Amino acid sequence: MTLPYRDINVHVAADSYTFTSPSSPNAPGLIVDRPTGDVRLSEGTSYPSKRASKVSSVAGILGMIRLRLDKYVIVITKAQPIGRLKGHMVYKIISTDFLPMRERQIRDPDEDQFLSLLKTYIMTGPMYFSYSLDLTNSFQRQASMDSASPLWMRADDRFFWNKFVQTDLMNFRKMGSRSQQGSQPGADPYILPIIWGTLEIRPTTFKSTPLTIVLITRKSRYRAGTRYFTRGLDEDGHAANYNETEQVVVLNDTGSGLGGYAGSADMQSGKFGASEGREMQIMSYVQTRGSVPVYWAEINELKYTPRLQVRGIETAVPAAKKHFDEQIRIYGDNYLVNLVNQKGREKRVKEAYEQMVQMLVTSPSEKVNADAISDEKFHVIQPTSSQQEFDRLHYVYFDFHHETKGMQLHRAMMLVEKLHDALIAQQYFRGVDMPANGGLETRNFQTSVVRTNCMDSLDRTNVVQSMFARWTLDRIFTDLGLLQRGETFATADPAFEFLFRNIWADNADTVSKAYSGTGAMKTDLTRLGKRSRQGTLQDGNVAVSRYYLNNFKDGPRQDAYDLFLGAYEPSTANIGSSLIFADRRPILIQSIPYMLAFSVFLVLVGLFTKRSPDSAVLPTRLFILFWMAVAGWSLSFILKNGMLYVNWPKLNPRPWATEGYQETIGKVRKDKLIGSLVAKHERGLSTARYLNAEEGKKRIE
């Protein structure tokens, strides 16, 4: 089994970067030639250390990325150990560095902006890796894999977060280069898979029984993005904000394990994982979350509630089939728990989801439950037969907001009761660690999955996922004999209950920050088990923060995702010089927020500046009234034409955003007060002249 190197030295020379492992002195080094960025393996063990101007140690190679002007090797300069899982150390990336192929003599604004996006939004994100354990796959999937193949070859394509930036290394490994043709297995130890999400490992006790509880959330690299710029499905069936969450209990875990690259003596002797003669057992339970699987969007216009757009259901059927084909193939039956509101603006999304399920399953059977609180407490759509693949979809709508109104969040447990029989049949994965045989021996399979969503698949979703996880954990402890039948861990061990609540609340915050930019709402329920006034106030603070971030900050964050994950490639994009991030709005449009700020400042000056006793009052009042009128007009203009002031993604413009912008700017051109000024500016920068200018620049280059 080939594992990634735990220790890598970087030899920096004028003509190359050479990566070597001190613990494997006989293995070939990886050479990245400068300035071409071509990859090759060193011949024998002759490293260019004498020519190296600098030698430094790194924790691993995150990948290689080509921006507009240059290619960079991204190295992990610092990694923090966060705990051992099944004896394997797991690390969180703390800091990274970009090694350029060229020494740049001039500053390029676009190149600097690309690097800034990656360093600000991606490199600071929650990324985890292990040198010896596959973090991208659930334990159930790991149990059926060939553990002899390299770690990166076993990685789940969806959660191999740095796969795009590892493309150069993977291609070299598979096909070689012009100078070294054919497969290059010597490159395997330099390819390190990373996941993005939550990874908490907590060694603890439950009723005096030592165990480790682990929570892993893996964010999909497909259709990754921000809250209002990435919704629903894409044409390949990838859902926005898709995450797989795995709750793991490890019994008889070991504190020792892979002490070095080759593993410990215990592992090699086959005794690895034994604790007082007992087998190490792994119990895991997997859930998924993802955006409502239809074509839909929410369009920012600076209003607190964005405009909702749901495209035709029929057009999304092929994408939904791709999505659920993959989900059923990987997880088996899918229980689709929908938590959006049944009334108001969310109703359209709810109905679109239900129409989609009805179109996918054979002879759908519907059942609606109502009570005094809600007209549609539950809405279940089940296939009446199992003639085809999509008859493994089971839709369950739960009116979360109505049922839990008035801080009655405990009523959400009704959903667990509704799915009781399905959860019993679903079971959970149980495996026994058998190092001598090369991995896990499966004793029990999880046969289906619960896929939960709300509008954002954040706050309500996390509350409900933690409830399913709680129910399953009670079942696991009961099966292990740690709980009596009917007993719960909440009452049996309050300290463990506190730990459980907090790791799920931390998970809520991590997933939410990646998508919305803030922590999650309703975490007081997850942490405390009830709604509190302080939690309600905190939710208000989160709502205001999300409004600001989603309108004014999420464009660059979306660009960073698209750049790192390969949805936008600067080297192949048809762009000119230093114009990608330029603000092309008319100057007058750009200036109105500054006019608003300036006029508010002058109003405050007029109100609070001391006047001499003999000065006239009327001029001051007229001054204040005039600037109040300017401020009022400026604010009204901004709110009325909000599409012009949202910070949109620049690299992959959203079609609906482009359409809305053009429609809004068209209205502004007809404005009686400033329309002529805006139109004059637009004529000065006509599309034809802009394209001609770009063509001229390309010829010069």
Solvent accessible surface area in square Angstrom, and as a share of the most:
residue,aa,sasa,rsa
1,M,114,0.51
2,T,45,0.26
3,L,13,0.07
4,P,4,0.02
5,Y,9,0.04
6,R,58,0.21
7,D,44,0.23
8,I,3,0.02
9,N,38,0.20
10,V,3,0.01
11,H,16,0.07
12,V,28,0.16
13,A,3,0.03
14,A,99,0.77
15,D,68,0.35
16,S,4,0.03
17,Y,6,0.02
18,T,0,0.00
19,F,0,0.00
20,T,8,0.04
21,S,6,0.04
22,P,69,0.43
23,S,65,0.42
24,S,20,0.13
25,P,82,0.52
26,N,131,0.67
27,A,24,0.19
28,P,43,0.27
29,G,0,0.00
30,L,1,0.01
31,I,11,0.06
32,V,1,0.00
33,D,33,0.17
34,R,27,0.10
35,P,69,0.43
36,T,73,0.43
37,G,2,0.02
38,D,62,0.32
39,V,13,0.07
40,R,83,0.30
41,L,13,0.06
42,S,8,0.05
43,E,129,0.58
44,G,56,0.54
45,T,71,0.41
46,S,86,0.56
47,Y,58,0.22
48,P,17,0.11
49,S,55,0.36
50,K,201,0.85
51,R,142,0.52
52,A,19,0.15
53,S,99,0.64
54,K,123,0.52
55,V,78,0.45
56,S,42,0.27
57,S,80,0.52
58,V,10,0.06
59,A,18,0.14
60,G,2,0.02
61,I,2,0.01
62,L,0,0.00
63,G,0,0.00
64,M,9,0.04
65,I,5,0.03
66,R,102,0.37
67,L,0,0.00
68,R,44,0.16
69,L,68,0.34
70,D,3,0.02
71,K,21,0.09
72,Y,7,0.03
73,V,1,0.01
74,I,0,0.00
75,V,2,0.01
76,I,0,0.00
77,T,60,0.35
78,K,123,0.52
79,A,25,0.19
80,Q,91,0.40
81,P,73,0.46
82,I,46,0.23
83,G,22,0.21
84,R,64,0.23
85,L,1,0.00
86,K,16,0.07
87,G,0,0.00
88,H,13,0.06
89,M,36,0.16
90,V,0,0.00
91,Y,27,0.10
92,K,64,0.27
93,I,6,0.03
94,I,74,0.37
95,S,42,0.27
96,T,30,0.17
97,D,64,0.33
98,F,18,0.07
99,L,24,0.12
100,P,40,0.25
101,M,3,0.01
102,R,111,0.40
103,E,122,0.55
104,R,58,0.21
105,Q,163,0.72
106,I,127,0.64
107,R,163,0.59
108,D,12,0.06
109,P,84,0.53
110,D,4,0.02
111,E,0,0.00
112,D,49,0.25
113,Q,62,0.27
114,F,0,0.00
115,L,20,0.10
116,S,53,0.34
117,L,4,0.02
118,L,0,0.00
119,K,97,0.41
120,T,72,0.42
121,Y,60,0.23
122,I,1,0.00
123,M,11,0.05
124,T,104,0.61
125,G,9,0.08
126,P,27,0.17
127,M,0,0.00
128,Y,18,0.07
129,F,1,0.00
130,S,2,0.02
131,Y,11,0.04
132,S,10,0.07
133,L,10,0.05
134,D,6,0.03
135,L,9,0.05
136,T,2,0.01
137,N,1,0.01
138,S,3,0.02
139,F,2,0.01
140,Q,44,0.20
141,R,39,0.14
142,Q,34,0.15
143,A,26,0.20
144,S,97,0.63
145,M,69,0.31
146,D,94,0.49
147,S,39,0.25
148,A,64,0.50
149,S,29,0.19
150,P,16,0.10
151,L,5,0.03
152,W,16,0.05
153,M,86,0.38
154,R,31,0.11
155,A,17,0.13
156,D,18,0.09
157,D,55,0.28
158,R,12,0.04
159,F,1,0.00
160,F,3,0.01
161,W,1,0.00
162,N,0,0.00
163,K,57,0.24
164,F,55,0.23
165,V,0,0.00
166,Q,0,0.00
167,T,50,0.29
168,D,47,0.24
169,L,1,0.01
170,M,11,0.05
171,N,62,0.32
172,F,8,0.03
173,R,29,0.11
174,K,109,0.46
175,M,127,0.57
176,G,15,0.14
177,S,33,0.21
178,R,211,0.77
179,S,88,0.56
180,Q,28,0.13
181,Q,149,0.66
182,G,37,0.36
183,S,67,0.44
184,Q,25,0.11
185,P,82,0.51
186,G,21,0.21
187,A,0,0.00
188,D,7,0.04
189,P,11,0.07
190,Y,3,0.01
191,I,1,0.01
192,L,4,0.02
193,P,11,0.07
194,I,0,0.00
195,I,1,0.01
196,W,9,0.03
197,G,3,0.03
198,T,4,0.03
199,L,5,0.03
200,E,28,0.13
201,I,12,0.06
202,R,83,0.30
203,P,107,0.67
204,T,35,0.21
205,T,72,0.42
206,F,0,0.00
207,K,88,0.37
208,S,105,0.68
209,T,37,0.21
210,P,92,0.58
211,L,7,0.04
212,T,7,0.04
213,I,0,0.00
214,V,0,0.00
215,L,0,0.00
216,I,2,0.01
217,T,0,0.00
218,R,1,0.01
219,K,6,0.03
220,S,7,0.04
221,R,34,0.12
222,Y,58,0.22
223,R,73,0.27
224,A,9,0.07
225,G,0,0.00
226,T,0,0.00
227,R,35,0.13
228,Y,16,0.06
229,F,6,0.03
230,T,3,0.02
231,R,7,0.02
232,G,0,0.00
233,L,6,0.03
234,D,36,0.19
235,E,129,0.58
236,D,90,0.47
237,G,3,0.03
238,H,40,0.18
239,A,3,0.02
240,A,0,0.00
241,N,2,0.01
242,Y,12,0.05
243,N,2,0.01
244,E,0,0.00
245,T,2,0.01
246,E,0,0.00
247,Q,4,0.02
248,V,0,0.00
249,V,1,0.00
250,V,0,0.00
251,L,19,0.09
252,N,26,0.13
253,D,33,0.17
254,T,21,0.12
255,G,68,0.65
256,S,61,0.40
257,G,4,0.04
258,L,3,0.01
259,G,63,0.60
260,G,30,0.29
261,Y,64,0.24
262,A,75,0.58
263,G,14,0.13
264,S,27,0.17
265,A,79,0.61
266,D,68,0.35
267,M,47,0.21
268,Q,121,0.54
269,S,70,0.45
270,G,29,0.28
271,K,141,0.60
272,F,11,0.05
273,G,7,0.07
274,A,62,0.48
275,S,34,0.22
276,E,154,0.69
277,G,74,0.71
278,R,126,0.46
279,E,86,0.38
280,M,1,0.01
281,Q,35,0.16
282,I,0,0.00
283,M,1,0.00
284,S,1,0.00
285,Y,3,0.01
286,V,10,0.06
287,Q,3,0.01
288,T,0,0.00
289,R,1,0.00
290,G,0,0.00
291,S,3,0.02
292,V,0,0.00
293,P,0,0.00
294,V,1,0.00
295,Y,21,0.08
296,W,11,0.04
297,A,8,0.07
298,E,3,0.01
299,I,3,0.01
300,N,1,0.01
301,E,28,0.13
302,L,9,0.05
303,K,115,0.49
304,Y,140,0.53
305,T,64,0.37
306,P,8,0.05
307,R,113,0.41
308,L,17,0.09
309,Q,57,0.25
310,V,33,0.19
311,R,130,0.48
312,G,41,0.39
313,I,17,0.09
314,E,118,0.53
315,T,85,0.49
316,A,1,0.00
317,V,22,0.13
318,P,80,0.50
319,A,2,0.01
320,A,0,0.00
321,K,88,0.37
322,K,105,0.45
323,H,5,0.02
324,F,0,0.00
325,D,60,0.31
326,E,39,0.17
327,Q,1,0.01
328,I,9,0.04
329,R,167,0.61
330,I,46,0.23
331,Y,23,0.09
332,G,10,0.10
333,D,32,0.17
334,N,0,0.00
335,Y,30,0.11
336,L,0,0.00
337,V,0,0.00
338,N,0,0.00
339,L,0,0.00
340,V,1,0.00
341,N,33,0.17
342,Q,13,0.06
343,K,107,0.45
344,G,62,0.59
345,R,81,0.30
346,E,20,0.09
347,K,92,0.39
348,R,116,0.43
349,V,0,0.00
350,K,8,0.03
351,E,65,0.29
352,A,3,0.02
353,Y,0,0.00
354,E,13,0.06
355,Q,85,0.38
356,M,0,0.00
357,V,0,0.00
358,Q,55,0.25
359,M,91,0.41
360,L,3,0.02
361,V,8,0.05
362,T,26,0.15
363,S,69,0.44
364,P,54,0.34
365,S,50,0.32
366,E,88,0.40
367,K,128,0.54
368,V,78,0.45
369,N,47,0.24
370,A,68,0.53
371,D,52,0.27
372,A,114,0.89
373,I,83,0.42
374,S,3,0.02
375,D,99,0.51
376,E,28,0.13
377,K,36,0.15
378,F,11,0.05
379,H,15,0.07
380,V,18,0.11
381,I,0,0.00
382,Q,66,0.29
383,P,22,0.14
384,T,87,0.51
385,S,40,0.26
386,S,102,0.66
387,Q,139,0.62
388,Q,76,0.34
389,E,68,0.30
390,F,19,0.08
391,D,7,0.03
392,R,98,0.36
393,L,0,0.00
394,H,23,0.10
395,Y,0,0.00
396,V,4,0.02
397,Y,0,0.00
398,F,0,0.00
399,D,0,0.00
400,F,0,0.00
401,H,65,0.29
402,H,41,0.18
403,E,1,0.01
404,T,8,0.05
405,K,137,0.58
406,G,56,0.54
407,M,81,0.36
408,Q,76,0.34
409,L,6,0.03
410,H,119,0.53
411,R,63,0.23
412,A,0,0.00
413,M,62,0.27
414,M,35,0.16
415,L,0,0.00
416,V,3,0.02
417,E,118,0.53
418,K,74,0.31
419,L,9,0.04
420,H,80,0.35
421,D,114,0.59
422,A,16,0.12
423,L,3,0.02
424,I,78,0.40
425,A,65,0.50
426,Q,2,0.01
427,Q,60,0.27
428,Y,12,0.05
429,F,1,0.00
430,R,68,0.25
431,G,0,0.00
432,V,1,0.00
433,D,11,0.06
434,M,52,0.23
435,P,36,0.23
436,A,83,0.65
437,N,112,0.57
438,G,40,0.38
439,G,25,0.24
440,L,23,0.11
441,E,70,0.31
442,T,40,0.23
443,R,104,0.38
444,N,38,0.20
445,F,111,0.46
446,Q,16,0.07
447,T,67,0.39
448,S,7,0.04
449,V,0,0.00
450,V,1,0.01
451,R,0,0.00
452,T,0,0.00
453,N,0,0.00
454,C,3,0.02
455,M,10,0.05
456,D,16,0.08
457,S,0,0.00
458,L,2,0.01
459,D,14,0.07
460,R,21,0.08
461,T,0,0.00
462,N,2,0.01
463,V,3,0.02
464,V,1,0.01
465,Q,0,0.00
466,S,11,0.07
467,M,18,0.08
468,F,0,0.00
469,A,0,0.00
470,R,39,0.14
471,W,47,0.16
472,T,3,0.02
473,L,0,0.00
474,D,22,0.11
475,R,49,0.18
476,I,2,0.01
477,F,0,0.00
478,T,22,0.13
479,D,80,0.41
480,L,51,0.25
481,G,58,0.56
482,L,34,0.17
483,L,6,0.03
484,Q,135,0.60
485,R,203,0.74
486,G,77,0.74
487,E,55,0.25
488,T,53,0.31
489,F,1,0.00
490,A,33,0.25
491,T,108,0.63
492,A,29,0.22
493,D,21,0.11
494,P,95,0.60
495,A,78,0.60
496,F,2,0.01
497,E,18,0.08
498,F,135,0.56
499,L,28,0.14
500,F,3,0.01
501,R,50,0.18
502,N,26,0.13
503,I,0,0.00
504,W,1,0.00
505,A,0,0.00
506,D,41,0.21
507,N,0,0.00
508,A,4,0.03
509,D,31,0.16
510,T,31,0.18
511,V,6,0.04
512,S,0,0.00
513,K,115,0.49
514,A,9,0.07
515,Y,2,0.01
516,S,0,0.00
517,G,27,0.26
518,T,13,0.08
519,G,16,0.16
520,A,5,0.04
521,M,38,0.17
522,K,26,0.11
523,T,21,0.12
524,D,14,0.07
525,L,11,0.06
526,T,9,0.05
527,R,72,0.26
528,L,107,0.53
529,G,28,0.27
530,K,131,0.56
531,R,36,0.13
532,S,27,0.17
533,R,194,0.71
534,Q,147,0.65
535,G,7,0.07
536,T,63,0.37
537,L,137,0.68
538,Q,88,0.39
539,D,17,0.09
540,G,37,0.35
541,N,86,0.44
542,V,7,0.04
543,A,17,0.14
544,V,104,0.60
545,S,39,0.25
546,R,4,0.02
547,Y,61,0.23
548,Y,106,0.40
549,L,44,0.22
550,N,1,0.00
551,N,4,0.02
552,F,67,0.28
553,K,90,0.38
554,D,2,0.01
555,G,0,0.00
556,P,30,0.19
557,R,28,0.10
558,Q,1,0.00
559,D,2,0.01
560,A,0,0.00
561,Y,5,0.02
562,D,9,0.05
563,L,1,0.00
564,F,1,0.00
565,L,21,0.11
566,G,20,0.19
567,A,66,0.51
568,Y,22,0.09
569,E,72,0.32
570,P,6,0.04
571,S,53,0.34
572,T,106,0.62
573,A,31,0.24
574,N,132,0.67
575,I,44,0.22
576,G,4,0.04
577,S,35,0.22
578,S,43,0.28
579,L,39,0.19
580,I,18,0.09
581,F,43,0.18
582,A,40,0.31
583,D,68,0.35
584,R,114,0.42
585,R,57,0.21
586,P,1,0.01
587,I,111,0.56
588,L,46,0.23
589,I,0,0.00
590,Q,41,0.18
591,S,33,0.21
592,I,0,0.00
593,P,47,0.30
594,Y,161,0.61
595,M,66,0.29
596,L,37,0.19
597,A,64,0.50
598,F,107,0.45
599,S,0,0.00
600,V,65,0.37
601,F,118,0.49
602,L,28,0.14
603,V,17,0.09
604,L,86,0.43
605,V,57,0.32
606,G,8,0.08
607,L,98,0.49
608,F,159,0.66
609,T,76,0.44
610,K,196,0.83
611,R,123,0.45
612,S,63,0.41
613,P,143,0.90
614,D,130,0.67
615,S,47,0.30
616,A,67,0.52
617,V,64,0.37
618,L,117,0.58
619,P,78,0.49
620,T,28,0.16
621,R,151,0.55
622,L,102,0.51
623,F,79,0.33
624,I,20,0.10
625,L,111,0.55
626,F,119,0.50
627,W,51,0.18
628,M,101,0.45
629,A,66,0.51
630,V,27,0.16
631,A,13,0.10
632,G,40,0.39
633,W,76,0.27
634,S,0,0.00
635,L,85,0.42
636,S,63,0.40
637,F,10,0.04
638,I,17,0.09
639,L,92,0.46
640,K,162,0.69
641,N,11,0.06
642,G,3,0.03
643,M,8,0.03
644,L,3,0.01
645,Y,20,0.08
646,V,9,0.05
647,N,45,0.23
648,W,37,0.13
649,P,5,0.03
650,K,80,0.34
651,L,10,0.05
652,N,44,0.23
653,P,85,0.54
654,R,32,0.12
655,P,96,0.60
656,W,36,0.13
657,A,5,0.04
658,T,65,0.38
659,E,117,0.53
660,G,8,0.08
661,Y,49,0.19
662,Q,102,0.45
663,E,109,0.49
664,T,16,0.10
665,I,2,0.01
666,G,21,0.20
667,K,129,0.55
668,V,4,0.02
669,R,86,0.32
670,K,170,0.72
671,D,47,0.24
672,K,209,0.88
673,L,118,0.59
674,I,12,0.06
675,G,1,0.01
676,S,85,0.55
677,L,101,0.50
678,V,0,0.00
679,A,22,0.17
680,K,139,0.59
681,H,56,0.25
682,E,46,0.21
683,R,163,0.60
684,G,42,0.40
685,L,99,0.49
686,S,38,0.25
687,T,100,0.58
688,A,64,0.50
689,R,152,0.56
690,Y,59,0.22
691,L,104,0.52
692,N,105,0.54
693,A,52,0.41
694,E,17,0.07
695,E,78,0.35
696,G,28,0.27
697,K,74,0.31
698,K,71,0.30
699,R,190,0.69
700,I,150,0.76
701,E,132,0.59
